[in-house]
C-alpha cells in the first residue's frame, strides 16, 4: 500500500515498481520480523491498532525506492531512451522526494489551546467532560446546536482573538474535534464532538448539513496566489467575492501533495489544518513568508493572516498503549484592518458566521479493532 501511493504520486515511472520489488523480495522475512518487534514494543498484546510510528516496511521500501530511482535515467539510456538529464531528474525528484515540509509547517504553527471561539461554543472550553461524568454525554451545548447552521445577531459577529500576540484579530474559521477512545472491557463507546465555524458569503441560508468550511490543498501557505491560479489578482478576486457564495476558510486536504507523509503514522500531519480561500489572499495582496516555515501570510506591514493549530488532553485506550490527544483543532486569524477591507468587499449583509456541531458514539464489535474514532 505504501509503495502504491508513492508510485502513484510519481505517475508510475516505467520499471521502478519492478526494481523496488526485486530489491526487497529477498528481505521479506527480515522486514516482517522487524515490523513485528516494533509493533510489540509500541502497543499492548491485546490491542490491534497500528501504532503511530515510522515502521520497518516503510523504511525499507523508501530506501529501496530512492536507490532504484537514482539509477532510472541510466537504465533508460541503456534502452535507448534519452532525455534532458536536468529536467528529467528534477521532475522525478519533485514527485519522489520524501517531503515532511507540511508536517514541519504544522508543528511550527502549534499553540496552546486557545479560548477564542463564538460565544455559543463556550460550553466546549471544558474538554471531553463525559470522561469524568457519564451524564456529560452528549454535551448539552452540542445538543442545543443540533440543526443550527447559521448564527445571527450579536452571536453572528466573528469572534475577536483573546490571546497574545493577536489580541483583537478576527477569527475567520475554526475547527475542533474532541474525541475519546472506545473499549470493549468495560464496554465504553468511542465518542466525538466536531465543531466548525467559519465566515461565509451568503445571499441565502446555507445548505443544511453542510460545513461552514470548504476543502482544498495547502499550497497557499507556501506559494504565491497568482502562481497557484494564473492571473488571479485583486480585481478578479474582488469581483468573485462580491458575487459568489461560500466559505472563506478551507480545511486542508493533503491528498495530492507529492511526498506528503502519512497522516496517521510517523511524522504525520496535523489534522484539520485550515487555509484561507485564494480570493481572500489575492484581494488583500498577501504572500507567504520567505522561507515559508509556518502557516503565516504577510503584507508590507508584517504578519497579516495566521493559522494556528493545537492538540492536547492526553488519553489512553485502557491497553497501556502510548497516550494520544483527545483534542485536535485549528483556526485562522485575520488582522483587523484587513478584515474591514474583506467585510466591505463581501458586503456587510452578505457576510455571516456559519456553524456546524455534531456528536456521535461508536461501539466496536468483537470482530473490529478497538478504540477508533
C-alpha positions as CSV (number, residue, x, y, z in Angstrom):
1,X,0.0,0.0,0.0
2,X,2.8,2.4,0.9
3,X,4.7,1.7,-2.4
4,X,1.4,2.0,-4.4
5,X,0.9,5.5,-3.0
6,X,4.5,6.7,-3.6
7,X,4.5,5.4,-7.2
8,X,1.0,6.8,-7.9
9,X,2.2,10.2,-6.8
10,X,5.2,9.9,-9.2
11,X,2.9,8.9,-12.1
12,X,4.3,5.3,-12.1
13,X,7.8,5.7,-13.7
14,X,8.3,2.7,-16.0
15,X,10.3,-0.1,-14.5
16,X,10.5,1.5,-11.0
17,X,8.0,-0.8,-9.3
18,X,9.7,-3.9,-10.5
19,X,13.1,-2.6,-9.5
20,X,11.9,-1.9,-5.9
21,X,10.1,-5.2,-5.6
22,X,13.1,-7.1,-6.8
23,X,15.3,-5.2,-4.4
24,X,13.2,-6.1,-1.3
25,X,12.0,-9.6,-2.3
26,X,14.8,-11.4,-0.5
27,X,14.3,-9.4,2.7
28,X,10.6,-10.0,3.3
29,X,11.2,-12.2,6.3
30,X,13.5,-9.7,7.9
31,X,11.1,-6.8,7.3
32,X,8.2,-8.8,8.8
33,X,10.3,-9.7,11.9
34,X,11.5,-6.2,12.5
35,X,8.0,-4.8,11.9
36,X,6.6,-7.3,14.4
37,X,9.1,-6.3,17.0
38,X,8.4,-2.7,16.6
39,X,4.6,-3.2,16.9
40,X,5.0,-5.4,20.0
41,X,7.0,-2.6,21.7
42,X,4.5,0.1,20.8
43,X,1.2,-1.5,21.8
44,X,-0.2,-4.0,24.2
45,X,-0.7,-7.6,23.3
46,X,-4.5,-7.2,23.4
47,X,-4.6,-4.2,21.0
48,X,-4.9,-4.5,17.2
49,X,-4.3,-0.9,16.4
50,X,-1.4,0.1,14.1
51,X,1.0,2.2,16.1
52,X,1.6,5.8,15.2
53,X,5.2,5.2,14.1
54,X,7.5,5.0,11.1
55,X,7.7,1.2,10.7
56,X,10.3,-1.1,9.1
57,X,8.2,-1.7,6.0
58,X,8.0,2.0,5.1
59,X,11.7,2.5,5.9
60,X,13.0,-0.4,3.7
61,X,10.6,0.4,0.8
62,X,11.5,4.1,0.9
63,X,15.3,3.4,0.9
64,X,14.9,0.9,-2.0
65,X,12.7,3.4,-3.9
66,X,15.3,6.1,-3.7
67,X,18.1,3.8,-4.6
68,X,16.3,2.5,-7.7
69,X,15.2,6.0,-8.7
70,X,18.8,7.2,-8.6
71,X,19.6,4.8,-11.5
72,X,16.5,5.2,-13.6
73,X,17.9,7.7,-16.1
74,X,20.9,5.4,-16.7
75,X,18.7,2.4,-17.1
76,X,16.5,4.3,-19.7
77,X,19.6,5.4,-21.6
78,X,20.8,1.8,-21.9
79,X,17.4,1.0,-23.5
80,X,17.9,3.9,-25.9
81,X,15.5,6.4,-24.2
82,X,17.3,9.7,-24.0
83,X,16.1,12.9,-22.4
84,X,17.3,16.2,-20.9
85,X,19.1,14.9,-17.8
86,X,18.5,18.0,-15.6
87,X,14.8,18.3,-16.4
88,X,14.2,14.5,-16.1
89,X,15.9,14.3,-12.7
90,X,14.3,17.5,-11.4
91,X,10.8,16.3,-12.4
92,X,11.4,12.9,-10.9
93,X,12.8,14.3,-7.7
94,X,9.8,16.6,-7.3
95,X,7.5,13.6,-7.4
96,X,9.5,11.1,-5.4
97,X,11.4,13.1,-2.8
98,X,10.1,12.4,0.7
99,X,8.5,15.6,2.0
100,X,8.0,16.5,5.6
101,X,7.6,20.2,5.0
102,X,3.9,20.2,5.6
103,X,4.4,18.3,8.9
104,X,7.1,20.8,10.0
105,X,4.9,23.8,9.0
106,X,2.1,22.4,11.1
107,X,4.4,21.8,14.1
108,X,5.7,25.4,13.8
109,X,2.2,26.7,13.9
110,X,1.1,24.9,17.1
111,X,0.0,26.9,20.1
112,X,-1.6,26.1,23.5
113,X,-5.3,25.5,23.1
114,X,-6.9,29.0,22.7
115,X,-10.2,30.1,24.2
116,X,-11.2,32.2,21.2
117,X,-14.5,30.9,19.7
118,X,-18.1,32.0,19.2
119,X,-19.9,32.7,22.5
120,X,-22.4,29.9,21.7
121,X,-19.5,27.5,22.0
122,X,-18.3,28.5,25.5
123,X,-19.5,25.1,26.7
124,X,-16.8,23.4,24.5
125,X,-14.0,25.0,26.5
126,X,-14.3,22.2,29.1
127,X,-12.6,19.4,27.3
128,X,-14.3,15.9,26.9
129,X,-16.5,16.4,30.0
130,X,-18.1,13.0,29.6
131,X,-14.9,11.3,30.7
132,X,-15.3,12.4,34.3
133,X,-19.1,12.3,34.3
134,X,-21.2,9.8,32.2
135,X,-24.1,12.2,32.4
136,X,-22.0,14.7,30.4
137,X,-22.7,12.7,27.2
138,X,-23.8,14.1,24.9
139,X,-22.8,17.6,25.9
140,X,-25.9,19.8,26.4
141,X,-24.3,22.6,24.3
142,X,-23.8,20.3,21.4
143,X,-27.4,19.0,21.6
144,X,-28.7,22.6,21.7
145,X,-26.9,23.4,18.4
146,X,-28.2,20.3,16.5
147,X,-29.6,21.6,13.2
148,X,-28.2,25.1,13.7
149,X,-26.3,26.2,10.6
150,X,-26.0,29.9,10.8
151,X,-25.6,32.3,13.8
152,X,-27.4,35.7,13.8
153,X,-27.5,38.9,15.7
154,X,-24.6,39.5,18.2
155,X,-23.8,35.8,18.1
156,X,-23.2,36.1,14.4
157,X,-20.3,38.5,14.7
158,X,-16.9,36.9,14.1
159,X,-15.0,36.2,17.3
160,X,-12.2,38.5,18.3
161,X,-9.0,36.9,19.4
162,X,-8.2,36.9,23.1
163,X,-4.6,35.5,23.0
164,X,-1.3,37.4,22.5
165,X,0.2,38.4,20.2
166,X,-3.0,38.6,18.1
167,X,-5.4,40.3,20.6
168,X,-8.3,41.9,18.6
169,X,-7.7,40.0,15.4
170,X,-10.7,38.4,13.7
171,X,-11.2,34.6,13.6
172,X,-12.2,33.7,10.1
173,X,-12.7,30.0,10.8
174,X,-12.2,27.3,13.4
175,X,-12.4,23.5,13.6
176,X,-12.1,21.4,16.7
177,X,-12.6,17.7,17.3
178,X,-12.9,16.3,20.8
179,X,-12.8,12.5,20.9
180,X,-12.3,9.6,23.3
181,X,-11.4,6.0,22.6
182,X,-13.8,3.1,22.8
183,X,-13.1,-0.1,24.7
184,X,-14.9,-3.5,25.0
185,X,-14.0,-4.3,28.6
186,X,-15.5,-2.2,30.1
187,X,-17.9,-1.6,27.2
188,X,-17.4,2.1,26.6
189,X,-18.1,3.5,23.1
190,X,-15.7,5.8,21.2
191,X,-17.2,9.3,21.2
192,X,-16.5,12.5,19.4
193,X,-17.8,16.1,19.1
194,X,-17.0,18.0,15.9
195,X,-17.2,21.8,16.0
196,X,-16.8,24.0,12.9
197,X,-17.3,27.8,12.5
198,X,-16.5,30.0,9.6
199,X,-17.3,33.3,7.9
200,X,-19.3,32.8,4.7
201,X,-20.5,34.9,1.8
202,X,-24.3,34.2,1.7
203,X,-27.2,35.6,-0.3
204,X,-29.5,32.9,1.2
205,X,-29.3,30.4,4.1
206,X,-26.5,27.9,3.5
207,X,-27.4,24.2,2.8
208,X,-28.5,22.1,5.7
209,X,-25.9,19.5,6.9
210,X,-23.1,21.4,5.1
211,X,-19.9,22.8,6.8
212,X,-19.0,26.5,7.0
213,X,-15.6,25.4,5.7
214,X,-14.8,24.1,2.2
215,X,-11.9,21.7,1.3
216,X,-8.7,22.3,-0.7
217,X,-5.0,22.0,-0.9
218,X,-2.5,23.7,1.5
219,X,-0.4,25.4,-1.2
220,X,-1.4,29.0,-0.4
221,X,0.8,28.8,2.8
222,X,3.8,28.2,0.6
223,X,3.1,29.7,-2.9
224,X,2.1,33.0,-4.4
225,X,-1.7,33.1,-5.2
226,X,-1.0,34.2,-8.8
227,X,1.3,31.2,-9.3
228,X,-1.4,28.9,-8.0
229,X,-4.1,30.4,-10.2
230,X,-2.6,32.2,-13.2
231,X,-3.7,35.8,-13.5
232,X,-5.6,35.9,-10.2
233,X,-5.3,39.4,-8.9
234,X,-7.1,41.8,-6.6
235,X,-9.8,42.9,-9.1
236,X,-10.7,39.4,-10.2
237,X,-10.8,38.4,-6.5
238,X,-13.0,41.4,-5.7
239,X,-15.5,40.5,-8.4
240,X,-15.6,36.9,-7.2
241,X,-16.1,37.8,-3.5
242,X,-18.8,40.4,-4.3
243,X,-20.9,37.9,-6.3
244,X,-20.3,34.3,-5.3
245,X,-21.3,32.4,-2.2
246,X,-19.5,30.0,0.1
247,X,-17.0,29.7,3.0
248,X,-13.9,32.0,3.2
249,X,-11.9,29.4,5.0
250,X,-10.8,25.9,3.8
251,X,-10.0,22.6,5.6
252,X,-6.7,21.4,4.1
253,X,-6.6,18.2,2.1
254,X,-3.1,16.8,1.6
255,X,-4.2,14.0,-0.7
256,X,-2.4,15.2,-3.8
257,X,0.7,16.7,-2.2
258,X,3.7,14.8,-3.6
259,X,5.7,13.0,-0.9
260,X,3.4,14.2,1.9
261,X,3.8,11.8,4.9
262,X,1.0,9.5,6.0
263,X,-1.5,11.4,8.2
264,X,-1.7,8.7,10.9
265,X,1.8,7.3,11.1
266,X,5.3,8.6,11.7
267,X,5.9,12.3,11.2
268,X,2.3,12.6,10.3
269,X,0.2,15.7,9.6
270,X,-1.8,17.9,11.8
271,X,-5.5,17.0,11.1
272,X,-8.0,19.7,10.3
273,X,-5.5,22.5,9.5
274,X,-7.1,25.5,7.7
275,X,-6.1,27.8,4.9
276,X,-7.8,30.9,3.6
277,X,-9.7,30.9,0.3
278,X,-7.4,32.1,-2.5
279,X,-9.6,35.1,-3.4
280,X,-9.2,36.4,0.1
281,X,-5.4,36.2,-0.3
282,X,-5.5,37.9,-3.7
283,X,-7.9,40.7,-2.6
284,X,-5.6,41.6,0.4
285,X,-2.3,41.2,-1.6
286,X,-0.9,38.7,0.9
287,X,2.1,36.4,0.3
288,X,3.9,33.6,2.2
289,X,6.9,34.3,4.4
290,X,10.3,33.7,2.9
291,X,11.1,30.9,3.6
292,X,7.6,29.6,4.2
293,X,8.2,27.8,7.5
294,X,4.8,28.1,9.2
295,X,1.1,29.0,8.5
296,X,1.6,32.7,8.1
297,X,0.8,35.1,5.3
298,X,2.3,38.6,5.3
299,X,2.0,42.0,3.6
300,X,4.2,45.1,3.7
301,X,3.1,45.7,7.3
302,X,4.1,42.3,8.7
303,X,2.0,39.2,9.7
304,X,-1.5,39.6,8.2
305,X,-3.2,36.2,8.3
306,X,-2.2,33.4,10.7
307,X,-3.1,29.7,11.0
308,X,-2.9,28.2,14.5
309,X,-3.1,24.5,15.4
310,X,-3.4,22.8,18.8
311,X,-3.8,19.4,20.3
312,X,-3.8,18.1,23.9
313,X,-5.5,16.5,26.8
314,X,-3.8,13.1,26.5
315,X,-5.9,10.0,27.0
316,X,-5.3,6.2,26.7
317,X,-7.2,3.3,25.4
318,X,-7.1,1.1,28.6
319,X,-4.4,-1.2,27.0
320,X,-1.3,0.7,28.2
321,X,-0.6,2.0,24.7
322,X,1.0,5.4,24.3
323,X,-1.2,8.3,25.2
324,X,-2.7,10.4,22.4
325,X,-4.5,13.7,22.2
326,X,-8.2,13.9,22.8
327,X,-8.5,17.3,21.2
328,X,-7.2,18.5,17.8
329,X,-8.1,21.9,16.5
330,X,-7.1,24.9,14.3
331,X,-8.2,28.3,13.4
332,X,-7.5,31.2,11.0
333,X,-6.9,34.8,12.2
334,X,-7.0,38.0,10.1
335,X,-5.6,41.4,11.1
336,X,-8.4,43.9,11.9
337,X,-7.6,46.4,9.2
338,X,-7.7,43.7,6.6
339,X,-10.9,42.4,7.9
340,X,-12.5,45.8,7.2
341,X,-11.5,45.5,3.6
342,X,-12.8,42.0,3.4
343,X,-16.1,42.9,5.0
344,X,-16.6,45.9,2.7
345,X,-15.9,43.8,-0.4
346,X,-18.2,40.8,0.5
347,X,-20.8,43.2,1.9
348,X,-21.9,43.5,5.5
349,X,-25.3,42.0,4.7
350,X,-23.8,39.0,2.9
351,X,-21.2,38.1,5.5
352,X,-22.4,35.6,8.1
353,X,-20.9,33.3,10.7
354,X,-21.8,29.7,9.9
355,X,-21.6,26.9,12.5
356,X,-21.9,23.1,12.5
357,X,-21.8,21.0,15.6
358,X,-22.2,17.2,15.7
359,X,-21.8,14.4,18.2
360,X,-21.5,10.7,17.7
361,X,-20.7,7.5,19.5
362,X,-19.4,4.2,18.2
363,X,-19.1,0.8,20.0
364,X,-16.7,-1.6,18.2
365,X,-18.0,-5.1,17.6
366,X,-15.9,-8.1,18.7
367,X,-14.5,-8.5,15.2
368,X,-13.3,-4.9,14.8
369,X,-10.2,-3.1,16.1
370,X,-10.8,-1.2,19.3
371,X,-10.9,2.5,20.0
372,X,-11.1,4.1,16.7
373,X,-12.9,7.4,16.3
